[in-house]
């Protein structure tokens, strides 16, 4: 790993394991986040394998329904709070200081605290599996009234969500403070690389939504353990109110997981196109626009909850509006590639794969935004297919691409290119085998979150499960490649990707004078 582990306080790094526990160095903390996320990917992935094993055949054969529900709930929470968010924060730690020309994050000790709070929170969440009654079973959305009938361990799940929320808020404060206060002279906001911009916007989203989630789950805690009735109809409360509170957090949370992924893609594509990003300023405003509108669309998750038609229509139109700035971003990535000197090393394969699979998820999102159509899709496997195209086909692909792209910079070693390409092709094919049939299952009426199903759903479920096993096994290639790179990859050169005009590593996307300049010659 990085050899420059000196802290900003001028002391040398602590010896041995204490270095990693006490570190305030942004690169060390970035490595910690990424390593933690990598471990959680296999934990959450193992839960997905349990789910798909059970669903490979109709009937109950592997696990009992209670355990299935616990796996389904924890899979969601682990993937969101343990894998995608920590990985993106890991990228922020590594890249934001380097991209704005800062010596470290603005608040290095807080940075260390953010990481270890996350570890404490996630450990507590996983420990609920071992408690009497097991972990919670109502899905990561924790809808009342089911969540008011949960085992004792629910209190610990809520506390773990509080810990992880505090971790996210502190991390976001650090990113905003770094970007606003520690930019090098001449690094104007509208000259920052797009990855920095994506995290700058995301950090504000997190600071707004995390307290809302904390408030919501605290009210659940009070209803469940202290006799209040915020969400309990029997005491005059409203279960639908919980859905409003939850999705006011939950929808922007989706953008927390995708905007930094957009940032990663916006760095990779210019490098492998040997051109500056097309439409830099439009990309920045699109990010801001998406995050702004994301606060006005939460009830598109609740069209069937009995809202007035006028409200349904408002949330339908607002949701469809988000397709505009998102479309601008997709267009600009493709325009960046247009007439570029393209090469397709592993990071670029993942970036182009991202555009395809993420866009499929985007299109099904537009389908579900339509109120009358959503009545058909609601609570069906179609929804599962949709958000896995966005989160696995989108964010996870961007993370893989980003790791391959920056690993030589971070470790000084080169990964195995052929193995990386094999990982990409196995991943993209198995991902589609895994998730595409789920659209058909949902349209044919298979509900989500069930351990058993009617016989007519057997074939597509089996195909989906086979895709899942191949997808899971493919990630072992990635694990091997990364570990091997860190330990004994061959020396990386200064300009691994041979990007023209210094468009490499930390600065591919700053604003050029204008975006129509000719593609520069390679060499
Ligand atoms: Cu949403």
Boltz pocket constraint, residues with backbone or C-beta under 6 A from the ligand:
constraints:
  - pocket:
      binder: B
      contacts: [[A, 250], [A, 251], [A, 254], [A, 297], [A, 298], [A, 300], [A, 301]]
      max_distance: 6.0
